[in-house]
Amino acid sequence: MRARRLRPTRRRLLASSLAGLTATVCIGVAGVDRSQATSGRNDAAPVAAATDPVGPPQDDFGSAFAYSLAHPTAVPSGANDFTCRPGAAHPRPVVLVHGTMENRYDNWAELAPRLKQAGYCVFALNHGGSSGALLGTEDMVASARQLADFVDRVRSATGAAKVDLVGHSQGGMMPRYYIKNLGGASEVDKLVALTPSNHGTTFSGLGLLALAVPGGDALLGTGCEACSQQLIGSDFLRDLNAGGETDPGIDYTVITTRYDEVVTPYTSAYLDRASNVTNIKLQDLCPAEFTDHVDISYNDLAQRLVLNALDPDRARRPVC
């Protein structure tokens, strides 16, 4: 049995908050050099290679992020074994989709090996960038194509007709474009989203400020097109949510925290009510849970809810 992690100390909560604030500022100002030439590059090709190193398991985002800075192409332990064949208990591979300014390793260095230990074939891609550790910043249409191609590769290798998707932030929302526009409706059974930006975000006010100033939204998107696409009221989100937010053949689970400082307000993560949609706030189950946006994929409660959503027949009551 996996031991329940101790409650965060004040020091760790401060570190987590600072990490979240750093992510917010990075997303807001997009202060990343994206000047590398992209002409001639196949936008639909996932950022992956057979020789990518496998990184060690981590139990917090900060440690995983630090590791990924030195090893930007690292694969989380337990992921991307293309010889894996799904068993009867878990017949669908799980594909992990990282968020903005993140990568497959720093987002999933704990959950990937936990899913592997639970008996899943686990896969994780990098998307939305050509190099470095800060990915998920480019046009989300191109990222959705990368996801579609990666899922095709996973399905071909494993023989599975469908996959389940688990995503964080942008990675919980962007797959809906793949589902709606790129054939994903017939290739996905479940989408489990941790703090997704389904209805956009103010980026703690920076987003609304950018929209209020003529040309501000374009300035915000200079180094991070995916950032401007995630602002409340963006054309991308209006088109994505038009005509219905979900596909009736897919089960959706949204997991949020009231302490989300990046997707603001946190309620914008929720999908419209439907029989195939489950919206969960961590604090409704455990009122003393203080996890924020950045560290939620390393949170015991959130991980248990992911496992329950992927396999409802074997669901276990979360422990606070």
C-alpha positions, 0 to 999 in steps of 0.5 A: 500500500502506498503510504499517505504523505505527511501534510505540507509544512509551512515551508513547503507551502511557501515554496509551492506558492512561490513556484505557482507565482513563478509560473503565473509570472512566466505565463503572463510575461512570456519571458522565454526566448522563442526566437529559434527558427521553426521553418521546415519543422513538422509541427505535428511531430511529437518532441520525442526520441528513442534515446530520451533518458528516463528520469527518476521518480520525484515527489514534488514539482520543484524537484522534478522541474529542477531535474528537467532543466538539466535533462529537458528531454527526460521521460518520467519513470514508467512511461513510453515503453512501446513494448507494453501491451495492455492487460484485461484489467486496464485495456486502454493505455494512459497518455499524459499531457503536460501543461503550459511552461511545463514538460512531460517529466516535471509534470508527471515524475510521480504519477507516471510510475504510480500508474505503471505500478497500478498496471497501466501502459503509460505514455507521455509526450512533449508538445508545444515547443522545439527545445528546452524544458519550458514547453506547451507555449506554442499554438495549441492547434499544433499541440493538438496535432502533436497529441493526435499523432502521438496517440496514433503511435501509442494505439499502433504500438499497443494494439488498443482501439482507444486511450485514456488521457490525463492532463494538467492545466492546458493539457487538460483542456487542449485535448478537447480540440483533438477530440472535437476537430482531429478525430479524437472522439473515436480514439479516447474513452476518458479525459481526466483533467487536473486544473484545466483552463476550460473556460480560460483564465485571468492569469490573476488579472494579467489576462483581463488587463491584456485584453483591456489594453489595445494590442495587449493580448497580442503582446502577451502572446509574443513569446507564448501563443498558448498563453493568449489562447487561454485568456478568458474570451479568447477566440480559441476558447470561444470556438472550442466551447461553441456547440457543446463542450463535451462529446457524449461518447467520452467520460470527463473528470475535472479535478480542481483546487480552490487555491489555484493561482494560475487558472483564475477563477478556479471555477473556470476549470469546470465543464458544463454539467452533463451525465458524462461529466464529473467536476470535483473540488479537492476541498469538498472532500478534504477541507484542509487540503491546500494544494495549488495549481502547480503541485496538484499532479503530485498531490496524493488526493488528486492522484487517488481521484485520477486512479478512481476516474480511470477505473471506477470499478476499483475506486477507493475512498480518498484519505484526507 
